[in-house]
Amino acid sequence: MEDETKQQNIGIDETLPHQINAPCFKGTGIKMQPPFVNSFGVTIGDSQYSSPESPLENWSKETDPEIMSGDEWVHPTNDIGWNTPENRELLESKRKPQSYPFMHPTKDVSNGKD
């Protein structure tokens, strides 16, 4: 089951429609990544957010919070950080203008013609 979850892609057309306000990666050059299993056996990026193997589910006074830091706890495309205004702006800057292909990508030929 873990291998199946690890390979499963939960996105549709470069977006995550099951999440409200999820970003759309279509046209940005960023490809959505499938979920992965980290060294603790926790599946990251499956949108389940709770795992019996997670240190959060087994927290005690002896648990060092540092064990939940680092890249193995962050999914590259299914992460709440993509909902921030800064990251939304980053995605928008990677998209071609909607007027493409009828517009020069770097020159505004209508500038000053009004």
N, C-alpha and C positions, 0 to 999 in steps of 0.2 A: 504493500500500500504506500509506503514512504517513497519508493522509487517512482510510483505512478504520480503521486502528488508533486514530486520534485520536477518531473517532466511536463506536468500539466500547465498550459497557458490559460489564465483566467480572463484575459482581455479579449475584447471583440473590436475589430477594426481600429486597433491601436488606442483603445480607451478601456476604462473599467466602468461599464454602465451600472454595475451593482452598487457603486459608491457615489453618493451625492457629491457634486462639485469635483469629481475626479478629473484630472487633466486629460487632454487628448494629445497624444504624441504624433498623430498622423500629420505628415508633411514637415516634420521637424528634423528628420534624419536620426532621431533617437528611436531605437527599436525596443519594444517592451520585452522584458526578460521574464522567464518562467520562475515560479517559486523555487527556493533551494533549501536544503537542510544544513544547518550550521553544526559546529562541533559539539554542541550540547544535545543534538538530535531534535532541535526545534525547527519547524518549517517556517521560513521567512518569506513573506510576499504572497501568502495564500488567502489573505483577508480574514483569517479565523481568529487571530489575536489572542488565543488562549491555547496553551499546550501543556499537558501534564509534565513534560520534560523541562519546562521553562523555570529558571530560577525565581521568576515572579510568583509562580504557583507554589514554590517551595521555600519561600522567604523565611528567614529567622534572624535573630540578632547577630548570629555568626556570619551571615551572608555578606560578602564584600560586594558593594554595588558596582565596582569596577568590572566584575565579570560580565556585565551586560553592556559594556561599551565596545566600540570598534565596528568595523565594517561588516562583521559577520552577523550583526543585529539589524542592519539597514539594507533594505531591498532597493536596487537602483531605480526601479520605475514604479513600484507599488509601495510608496512611502508617503506618509502624511505631509512631509516637507514639500511635496509638489503642489500643495494647496496654498502655499504662501504667495503673497503678491510678487515677491522678487522672482520666485521660480516660475510663476505663470508668465511674467514678463520675459524671462529667458526663453521659454517655449515659443512665445509669440514672435520674438526676434528671429527665431530660426525658420519661421514659415515664410514662404514666398507671398508677396502681396496678392490679394484676391483678384486684382486686375490682370495678373499674369495669365497668358503670355502676351497680352496686348500692350504691355508697358515695358519700357527699358528698366532693367533692374536697379541701375544706379543713377540715371539721368532723368530729371523731370523736364520733358520737352515742352510742357505747357506753361512752365514758369514764366511769368511776365506777359503772357498772351491775352490776359483778361482785360 
